[in-house]
Every structure is written in structure tokens, then in C-alpha cells.
């Protein structure tokens, strides 16, 4: 446990440095926004394209893996919905709380950190988790909120979903990478080096940006945020681990990556969705702040727990 904690400490040190820079005003909100944009559209996209271009989708795609992850997510999502409905919250807020309970910061934190901690064999499973989060759950929240507000489900929602996916650089970069991989050609040397240099900026840039963005968030509705943080950091990896290891018998190495990815804190893009739709942004902001702080302990615990599998 201590050894794993020490390995994760530098990653959280970068988050802490970003938080200090944002909190003291050394890094303004505008600077944080531009750094986030650089990481999102350039550095992280280069990293994901390079990873995907050197993988075969047929080799990494595993229906048992996807089914186990969706089963674990579905159980926790349903529980979050039930708790929200029991508190008398409307469908839109319940769906946003469900999103908090199952969507981790896989893009900005998981991809850079888990590949370093768990080795290059973690690339395929963590990209698969990211793809499911982006395609399935980003679509689900859009459908639920749009249908709830319009009072009906219309085919036009699919157009909105499609455009949203096409505008997401993580989806585009992974798709283009797998498309390149399918050609059977290796990425040319200079292009591969360019992608490696640019992608190397993703890890420090993303972690610093996470910290700087947290500096603008304040804890509000702490009780609910604490519940959502517990659901994300504890219930989610436990449910996913049970599904992967007991129900679907996923390959142990892939299951370890899945459980570690499920232990990540609430993703920043959930807050972006909450702001975009005007649904409980303060609650989501608090859940991100609390879960990120607690994940300094819970991520090493999850990885240490799976180390003996």
C-alpha cells in the first residue's frame, strides 16, 4: 500500500501544484481554460491517437470486459438514481447525480497515470473504459435531460448526440488511431516522434489543469457531494470488480485496470455538462472537489487491493 501510494504521490503533487497556482491567482481562470484546451485538443489527443494507432481494435475489444463494466456502472447508476428520487429530486438532477457516481476522470487523470503505474498493457483496457464512458454515458445523460425537458423522446436527439461525439477530440483521436491501425501501416517515424513529444505534455498539463480548475470550486451541499464521492470512489470499483471477477470472468490483468479506472474521482466533464444544461452545477463541483481530494488515498487502495489478484 505504501509503495503504491508513493508511486501515485507525484501525480497528485502536480494536481496540488496546479491548485496552489490557481488558488493564489498565479494562474488565472483564463489561463486555466487555455491550458485545459491545449491538453484536451492537442496533447491528450496526440497521446490517444498514438496509443490507438499502435493497437488493434479487434485485439483489445472484449465483450465480457464491456459487459462487466456496464453492469457495474449500471448498478451504481441505478442506486444513485434511487437515492436522488428518495430525496425528491427531479429526473434531470437524479441523472446528473448518477453521472457523478460512475464517470471518472479517465481522460485527464486515468490515461496518463494508470499507463505509468500499471504498465503499457493497461493502454487497451483504459482506452476501452474511456470509450464506453464517452459514447454510452455521455449519450445517456443527453437523452435523459433532453427527453425530460421536452416531455417526449424525438429522433432529433440522435442528431445532437452524433454532433456531440464528432466534436469530442478524444473520440475523434481514438477513432482515427484505430482507423490508421486497421490499414496495417506503421506510423511514420517523424510523425510518431512528433506525437510522442506532444503527447508527453498531456500528463503534466492535464494534472496541473485539474488542480488549477479545482481552485475555482467551492464545497457546497457537502452531504450530497460526500455521498456521490463515496459512490464513485468505493461503490463503483467494488461493483465493477465484482462484475469483472465473479460474474463475467474478465482477464485478470484487464480487470485490474478496470477496477483502478473505476476508482478515479468524478470527471471534470460532468461539471461541464451540469453547467451546459443548468442542472446542479454546485453539487457536481463539490463532488469533483471532494472525490479528487479523497482519491489520493482511494486510488492507491484500489490498486493495492487488486495487486494480489
Phi, psi and omega in degrees: 000313181296321181295317179294318179301317180295328178289326180278341186303317179300326179295315179287336173297320177294322176297317179297321178296317177297320178298316179298316182297320179286321183292324182276352181087359178297326176244111183285167178299324179294318179296320178298318180298318180288323176296317178300319179295319178299313181296314186295313186270337186242292189296307182293324178296320177296318179297314182292320178297314182297316177299311184293322182293340180256013177237158173254125180302322180297328181284323185266338183283127183223116182300324179295320178299310181297317180297318180296317181295316180294323179297311180298316178297318182298319180297312182290322178299314180297320179295317178297320176298315182299317179296318179296316179295324179295332177273002178082021180279149179289170183303318183298316180290322178298319179295321179293323177292323175298322178297317178300324186286341186232348183259109180266169182279062186291320182293304186279331184247315186293309182300308181296319188278314186291329178294323178287316185286322187254357176095168183299337179292348178280347185302308183301306180299320183289327175292324178295318176298314180299317181297317179296316178302313185288316185279312186281305190278330173294324176291318183299313182295323178295316180297314184296311183292317180296314180295322180294321182284325181272347179078006179198164178259127180236151179299339181298338179300324182295327175296317177298317179298314182299316179294323178297318179293320181292335180272354182272112184297334179291317177296315182296314183294321178293319180297315179294323178296314179293325177297318178295317180301323182293338179288338181087357180270142174285150175294128181306145185311305181300321179293321180295320178294319177301313180295323179295317180294313181293318180294332179296338179283348184295316185296300180295322181296314182294315182294318178297318181295323177301311181297315181297323179289328178295334181295338181268357183259145178236148180285121179222149184051056189299322182299312180294318180297323179294319177298314180296323177295318178295320178298317183287315188275336184244301184295320183297307179296327179294314180295317179294318179296318178298315180296316184291317188268330185256314186275316188248354175052053177290149175311133188303316181298317178292323179296321178300315179295318180299315180295317178298318179295323179291340181275359181289154180289170181303137185284148178294332182289344173294322177294322177299319176294318179298319177293316182300317182268352181068037183242106173049047181296325180293320179297316180294318179302317179295320180296322178295314182298310184292314183294324179293318179297316182287335183293346174303328179263318188288326179295311175301324178297316180296316181292319178295322180297320182275349184299330183271002182290000000 
